[in-house]
């Protein structure tokens, strides 16, 4: 049953993408992915679209964790100012902050500071992309039908706004419930717990007060988190830009999780739950391990 449901979700996702990218004819799609585990799930969708005859161009930095050159679709790269070692150090600091046992609100501050550092490093690739005149000219002249991106880094959303392209977001979620706020979804504090509170959807009065407190500071939290990205977006678009400005114009939100595993809340029609997880495809066990487990079983 679960496998059938997941298959339907994936079919719906691909169908929606095909509709955006030129209906039954081969469409032109530009992809601005997020590095790391985010790319592992998106890559399968990108490869499937390419196999169906669509012209897919993936724009990636030359330094990354997961990106690689492939023959399945066109890849455009651009140089960046950081190294692979810079990425590794920043990620380790981020992981350490999450694993460190600290009481509230110190845990929030540690995670926040490390998250801002990671985001600023990763977002710097977006500045490098906009400074790459040859590639930006190529994107402008290619007349793409749509843009596919994971919006957590804001770069794809910025490019979609810059070139006035219809955009499709493929994501697990955004901080501060931005994926719900951008779609104007009802988000009642009485039973929808905020991140970092560790509350469930069954809250005591004191837990609800904590929920309200977190929600009241989320605006400042996310504006600080995305401060560098928003400043650059305002510079590029030549107008004052807010987070909701960049995100709310999206055509379709493909939510990479299952609705039944989340806290219940209303969603908008353009938010489609497609399932999926942030990890690589499983591989067959080595013959030696298969023999070992077979021996243990008997």
PLY file of the C-alpha trace (Angstrom):
ply
format ascii 1.0
element vertex 298
property float x
property float y
property float z
element edge 297
property int vertex1
property int vertex2
end_header
0.00 0.00 0.00
2.77 2.41 0.97
4.76 1.55 -2.16
1.69 2.21 -4.32
1.08 5.54 -2.60
4.71 6.57 -3.06
4.56 5.62 -6.74
1.48 7.78 -7.19
3.21 10.71 -5.48
6.26 10.39 -7.73
4.07 10.07 -10.83
2.19 13.23 -9.79
5.47 15.09 -9.30
6.81 14.16 -12.73
3.46 14.91 -14.37
3.38 18.39 -12.84
6.94 19.06 -13.93
6.16 17.92 -17.46
3.16 20.24 -17.57
5.33 23.17 -16.55
8.10 22.23 -18.98
6.16 22.35 -22.20
3.26 19.92 -21.81
3.57 16.96 -24.20
6.38 18.54 -26.22
9.98 18.48 -25.06
10.42 21.43 -22.74
13.53 23.31 -21.64
14.18 23.17 -17.91
16.98 24.83 -15.97
17.83 23.26 -12.62
19.53 25.11 -9.76
19.98 22.40 -7.12
21.06 22.48 -3.49
24.24 20.60 -2.64
24.51 17.67 -0.23
21.69 15.28 0.57
19.18 17.63 -1.08
20.59 16.73 -4.49
20.34 12.96 -4.01
16.54 12.99 -4.25
16.29 15.70 -6.91
18.78 13.94 -9.19
16.33 11.08 -9.81
13.65 13.52 -10.97
16.11 15.40 -13.19
17.34 12.18 -14.82
13.78 11.01 -15.42
12.83 14.29 -17.09
15.89 14.07 -19.33
15.04 10.48 -20.30
11.54 11.63 -21.29
13.00 13.89 -23.96
13.16 17.21 -22.15
16.17 19.47 -22.50
17.55 19.78 -18.96
20.40 22.07 -17.97
21.79 21.77 -14.43
23.76 24.77 -13.15
26.23 23.87 -10.40
29.39 25.28 -8.75
32.72 23.66 -9.55
33.26 22.78 -5.86
30.65 20.62 -4.13
29.93 17.52 -2.06
27.54 15.60 -4.30
27.39 17.22 -7.74
29.10 15.48 -10.61
29.30 15.52 -14.40
26.90 13.20 -16.18
25.91 12.30 -19.73
22.19 12.23 -18.91
21.75 16.00 -19.07
23.70 19.18 -19.75
25.78 20.54 -16.88
27.00 24.13 -16.68
29.59 24.93 -14.01
31.10 28.13 -12.65
34.06 28.81 -10.31
33.56 29.68 -6.63
35.73 31.26 -3.95
35.66 28.37 -1.42
37.30 24.94 -1.36
36.03 21.47 -0.55
37.86 21.72 2.79
35.95 24.91 3.61
32.68 23.05 3.02
33.75 20.14 5.22
34.80 22.35 8.14
31.61 24.37 7.98
29.46 21.25 7.87
31.27 19.67 10.83
30.66 22.80 12.91
26.99 22.63 11.97
26.76 18.95 12.96
28.56 19.53 16.27
26.09 22.27 17.18
23.17 19.88 16.67
24.77 17.06 18.65
25.80 19.25 21.57
23.41 18.83 24.49
22.44 22.28 25.70
19.32 23.60 27.41
16.86 25.92 25.69
17.54 28.64 24.47
21.31 28.01 24.26
20.73 25.09 21.89
18.81 27.43 19.59
21.60 30.01 19.59
24.30 27.43 18.83
22.33 25.91 15.97
21.45 29.36 14.66
25.06 30.60 14.57
26.35 27.46 12.87
23.44 27.51 10.40
24.13 31.11 9.43
27.80 30.28 8.85
26.91 27.33 6.58
24.31 29.32 4.67
26.64 32.28 4.07
29.32 29.96 2.74
26.92 28.09 0.46
25.17 31.27 -0.71
28.47 32.75 -1.83
28.24 30.43 -4.87
25.16 32.40 -5.95
27.18 35.59 -6.03
29.78 33.79 -8.11
27.08 32.67 -10.53
25.74 36.18 -11.06
29.30 37.44 -11.56
29.87 34.83 -14.31
28.75 36.95 -17.24
29.09 34.26 -19.88
26.88 31.79 -18.01
24.30 34.43 -17.08
24.12 35.46 -20.74
23.60 31.82 -21.68
20.73 31.48 -19.19
19.15 34.67 -20.50
19.29 33.62 -24.16
18.27 29.98 -23.66
14.57 30.79 -23.29
13.83 28.16 -20.63
10.24 27.13 -19.93
10.69 26.71 -16.18
13.17 26.48 -13.33
13.46 23.62 -10.83
15.21 24.25 -7.52
15.45 23.47 -3.84
14.69 26.89 -2.33
16.58 26.47 0.94
19.60 28.35 -0.45
17.43 31.07 -2.11
19.68 31.10 -5.20
17.24 29.27 -7.45
14.35 31.44 -6.28
16.43 34.54 -6.99
17.28 33.37 -10.52
13.63 32.57 -11.21
12.67 36.10 -10.16
15.56 37.65 -12.06
14.64 35.96 -15.36
10.86 35.92 -14.67
10.71 32.13 -15.01
7.92 29.89 -13.69
9.46 27.95 -10.83
8.96 24.54 -9.25
10.28 24.02 -5.72
11.42 20.56 -4.68
12.07 20.55 -0.94
11.91 18.87 2.43
11.03 22.10 4.20
12.21 25.60 5.05
13.13 27.17 8.38
10.51 29.24 10.21
7.71 27.42 8.34
8.37 29.65 5.33
6.97 27.03 2.96
3.61 27.40 4.71
3.76 31.16 5.18
4.70 31.77 1.54
1.55 29.86 0.54
-0.57 31.57 3.21
-1.48 28.30 4.86
-3.32 28.45 8.19
-0.75 27.54 10.82
-2.45 27.45 14.25
-0.06 27.68 17.18
-2.39 25.69 19.38
-1.40 22.36 17.84
1.37 22.91 15.29
4.69 22.86 17.21
7.47 25.18 16.18
10.98 23.98 15.46
13.37 23.73 18.44
10.50 23.54 20.95
10.56 19.72 21.04
6.79 19.88 21.56
4.28 17.46 20.11
0.88 18.40 18.72
-0.55 17.69 22.20
0.76 20.58 24.28
0.27 21.76 27.81
-0.46 25.43 28.48
3.19 26.19 29.25
4.28 24.39 26.06
1.85 26.48 24.04
3.30 29.64 25.57
6.74 28.40 24.50
5.33 27.76 21.04
4.00 31.32 20.83
7.35 32.71 22.01
9.26 30.81 19.31
6.79 31.89 16.64
7.12 35.54 17.66
10.89 35.51 17.11
10.88 33.43 13.92
10.58 36.55 11.80
13.82 37.95 13.25
15.44 34.52 13.21
14.92 33.86 9.51
15.58 37.42 8.41
18.90 37.20 10.23
19.58 33.75 8.81
18.94 34.90 5.25
20.27 38.45 5.72
23.15 38.04 3.27
20.92 36.41 0.68
18.22 39.08 1.01
20.77 41.88 0.74
22.18 40.39 -2.45
18.68 39.72 -3.87
17.71 43.37 -3.28
20.88 44.44 -5.07
20.26 42.14 -8.05
16.53 42.89 -8.40
17.06 46.59 -7.62
14.25 46.74 -5.09
13.68 45.89 -1.47
13.13 42.14 -1.23
11.64 40.04 1.56
11.72 36.29 1.98
8.06 35.99 1.07
8.65 38.10 -2.06
11.14 35.53 -3.35
9.13 32.46 -2.38
5.46 33.32 -2.87
5.57 33.55 -6.69
6.38 29.84 -7.02
4.03 27.84 -9.25
4.31 24.41 -7.61
5.76 23.17 -4.32
6.78 19.52 -4.45
7.06 18.53 -0.79
9.56 15.73 -0.35
7.82 13.95 2.52
4.54 12.25 3.31
1.63 14.24 4.72
0.63 11.45 7.12
4.00 11.58 8.89
3.71 15.28 9.69
1.59 17.23 12.14
-1.83 17.86 10.57
-2.32 21.29 9.07
-4.11 22.81 6.06
-2.13 23.14 2.82
-2.75 24.90 -0.47
-3.58 23.13 -3.79
-0.16 23.93 -5.30
1.60 22.00 -2.50
2.01 18.37 -3.58
3.41 15.67 -1.28
5.67 13.44 -3.36
7.50 11.39 -0.72
11.22 10.69 -0.97
14.14 10.84 1.42
17.49 12.62 1.56
19.86 9.75 1.01
21.53 7.79 -1.77
20.08 4.77 -3.48
20.64 1.55 -1.59
23.11 -0.86 -3.14
23.14 -4.64 -3.13
25.16 -6.25 -0.35
28.54 -7.66 -1.24
28.53 -11.42 -1.85
30.59 -11.99 1.32
28.02 -10.20 3.51
25.13 -12.05 1.87
26.81 -15.37 2.73
27.42 -14.19 6.30
23.79 -13.19 6.92
22.60 -16.43 5.32
24.86 -18.36 7.73
23.51 -16.38 10.73
19.92 -17.02 9.64
20.46 -20.77 9.58
0 1
1 2
2 3
3 4
4 5
5 6
6 7
7 8
8 9
9 10
10 11
11 12
12 13
13 14
14 15
15 16
16 17
17 18
18 19
19 20
20 21
21 22
22 23
23 24
24 25
25 26
26 27
27 28
28 29
29 30
30 31
31 32
32 33
33 34
34 35
35 36
36 37
37 38
38 39
39 40
40 41
41 42
42 43
43 44
44 45
45 46
46 47
47 48
48 49
49 50
50 51
51 52
52 53
53 54
54 55
55 56
56 57
57 58
58 59
59 60
60 61
61 62
62 63
63 64
64 65
65 66
66 67
67 68
68 69
69 70
70 71
71 72
72 73
73 74
74 75
75 76
76 77
77 78
78 79
79 80
80 81
81 82
82 83
83 84
84 85
85 86
86 87
87 88
88 89
89 90
90 91
91 92
92 93
93 94
94 95
95 96
96 97
97 98
98 99
99 100
100 101
101 102
102 103
103 104
104 105
105 106
106 107
107 108
108 109
109 110
110 111
111 112
112 113
113 114
114 115
115 116
116 117
117 118
118 119
119 120
120 121
121 122
122 123
123 124
124 125
125 126
126 127
127 128
128 129
129 130
130 131
131 132
132 133
133 134
134 135
135 136
136 137
137 138
138 139
139 140
140 141
141 142
142 143
143 144
144 145
145 146
146 147
147 148
148 149
149 150
150 151
151 152
152 153
153 154
154 155
155 156
156 157
157 158
158 159
159 160
160 161
161 162
162 163
163 164
164 165
165 166
166 167
167 168
168 169
169 170
170 171
171 172
172 173
173 174
174 175
175 176
176 177
177 178
178 179
179 180
180 181
181 182
182 183
183 184
184 185
185 186
186 187
187 188
188 189
189 190
190 191
191 192
192 193
193 194
194 195
195 196
196 197
197 198
198 199
199 200
200 201
201 202
202 203
203 204
204 205
205 206
206 207
207 208
208 209
209 210
210 211
211 212
212 213
213 214
214 215
215 216
216 217
217 218
218 219
219 220
220 221
221 222
222 223
223 224
224 225
225 226
226 227
227 228
228 229
229 230
230 231
231 232
232 233
233 234
234 235
235 236
236 237
237 238
238 239
239 240
240 241
241 242
242 243
243 244
244 245
245 246
246 247
247 248
248 249
249 250
250 251
251 252
252 253
253 254
254 255
255 256
256 257
257 258
258 259
259 260
260 261
261 262
262 263
263 264
264 265
265 266
266 267
267 268
268 269
269 270
270 271
271 272
272 273
273 274
274 275
275 276
276 277
277 278
278 279
279 280
280 281
281 282
282 283
283 284
284 285
285 286
286 287
287 288
288 289
289 290
290 291
291 292
292 293
293 294
294 295
295 296
296 297
